[in-house]
């Protein structure tokens, strides 16, 4: 436990300049066990002290801010692997472990956990925000890859949500209720994750298109072909320009799709050929693919360093990163119509899409010292959210609500759904101590 | 709406003799729209009349019984396809449509909905019970295949749980909360389902083993190999005997695995060869496979008619069907130790397992006129549930809780989890009108 100002400031500081400035918890605690978490939560409930669960703090939607002060519960000391079951292909971990450390631990067993959000994200935080990443098109999101979890609720009860069986029809799905609840229903203290076999073979491929529409049509045709790509990422021409600038490359500055195919050697190659054919039928060109490990790494680096390349374009700028997701048939229309407004803006905006899921991020770069630029970035963000909602999409595919997306939930889900959420929240946390001010808009009552 | 006794009796009659005998609703209604459902529910809430949602009534755990009388809401007239989006690979339906009718509708589009519970099950009922079937090893359960749904809550509110985007991190997962809630939280009125491409090619294979352990080891090795079987079903020697008897066949009466592999032609064959190799490394024999459509149908018939073959063995008998599910590493141990007790019993008991999921059914045949036999069947059921729970498993992999499995939930999930479920139930249905007496054990309070 610490009352040290620097430590509290570190835990409360906003990720971006556009989040509220003062968010410093009154105290930061570092529990080492579920029992300690339960004791802490019980005391907070008794004295009505707000609790902010804190994982890797990589969220960009303000999930770990402490707008009401209170207690920040930093889970970093609870970072152990509790049990690995190779034959069951599952692992039980504490919430503070990072997904990258977990995968290092699993590699010798030929297994991995197939979600890849930003580096630094912890499994607990990934549960809390229902995150995903570039592999979701193949393996699903956090929703699909958690077998059970334990959480401490506001009254101090330690709840185990399910057995360790792969599937179960025994009672309400408390596992899924906690996943995506962003710390507003309880503190996650243990998670059992479903694992996957490390692919035997893989191929990485890349190709270019004259338009976003052509690239999106390839995404649709690929999904309809029944091929299970493990990754299908779309970058726009501005993103390619940023990559060329940052890395001294000379890639064509046009909409680009990148693929990863996995499986046996023969099957990975077969998938590559089928998709190459689909690409050629939709005006694609320059289809290249790599099988050699070094060549694959080099090719995939283009995607991996995309965000970094954006920041290199305009150092000292911040990024507002959007996260809309729509049914796949609307992706081309949404990106194209958004890009007309993005291109007309004075700000530099790049597009990176998880094309198979209909989820895309715009990296809107702005100077945090210029209030006008921040406003312009926010305007563009709004514009895309409203477009996505008009296409039966969501304001957030994988980043979560936090404080940033609350204002869109009523339009997306309707008042009845929000009232239902509020009823659940109130039933499980009557004193509203669990991460108050996040997820459920403050005006919702029932 | 009807008050007719025969109609009420039909809707209230128990599926099995071991369910409570008197379960007749006071009235049966057949709504045609969400608005009608909402009006009905509001009135019931006002007058505190119990509501029992009624789908295909194929549940075997008493979900559709009306132990408190009240109103049975038969959803059979709400059975339309509301919208098909081929490019998005999703379909929006009313709850009363059957999964088999839906798949007939989808076939011309090259798509299908990949869950195959008993014939007659409706999509609404499948949501309510979180069902699955033999394809779950590949495609997951109802939990994984619903994009959003609409439900009428106890206060008449119509809640849409999510957008139509493939993934979303926007708020509590109300979709998953409703899936598996067995009508205790609301009446499902619309569902948007994720669809799959009809496989381009498939291979069906079968092989025999000297022991259940060998067969289960093949299931584990196959899952660890990274091969995505679409089906992997295990039948025991008693089940094989029943099949031989019923169909005049001469199959070896030993533990048997049946597989289905799908994908491209080359990949289906490659998977077959890899699994054939795994089988040979685990004492398997008589590996046969079929590629010709008629031959595949003939081979798969063995599995498809397994339950019918059991009934043919002892006509006029009833079946108590168990549904435990355990982590895969425990499957062999659980089946083997259970079989020692099943074989020692005077009743005929066959085993059919969804081997890739660790889920198995025992068909325990008994004479409903003999109280002693019913008690013996129940004793065997208990025995298996307790064994499964001691192995971190669940009392129900896919059939649901209903009235039949309530007594096991506290042991499986703990009092804290059940209290949490009860809090949610009370928050959303304060008058306890929604399918009362199901899922949450009556002694739970908070």
Interface residues (C-beta under 8 A of the other chain):
Chain A: X85 X86 X87 X88 X89 X90 X110 X129 X130 X131 X132 X136 X140 X141 X143 X144 X153 X157 X158 X159 X160 X161 X162 X163 X164 X165 X166 X167 X168 X169 X170 X171 X172 X173 X174 X176 X177 X179 X180 X181 X185 X196 X197 X199 X200 X220 X223 X224 X225 X226 X263 X264 X266 X267 X270 X274 X323 X325 X326 X327 X328 X329 X357 X358 X359 X388 X389 X392 X393 X394 X395 X396 X397 X398 X399 X400 X401 X405 X408 X409 X412 X413 X414 X416 X417 X418 X419 X420 X421 X423 X424 X426 X427 X428 X439 X440
Chain B: X85 X86 X87 X88 X89 X90 X110 X129 X130 X131 X132 X136 X140 X141 X143 X144 X153 X157 X158 X159 X160 X161 X162 X163 X164 X165 X166 X167 X168 X169 X170 X171 X172 X173 X174 X176 X177 X179 X180 X181 X185 X196 X197 X199 X200 X220 X223 X224 X225 X226 X263 X264 X266 X267 X270 X274 X323 X325 X326 X327 X328 X329 X357 X358 X359 X388 X389 X392 X393 X394 X395 X396 X397 X398 X399 X400 X401 X405 X408 X409 X412 X413 X414 X416 X417 X418 X419 X420 X421 X423 X424 X426 X427 X428 X439 X440
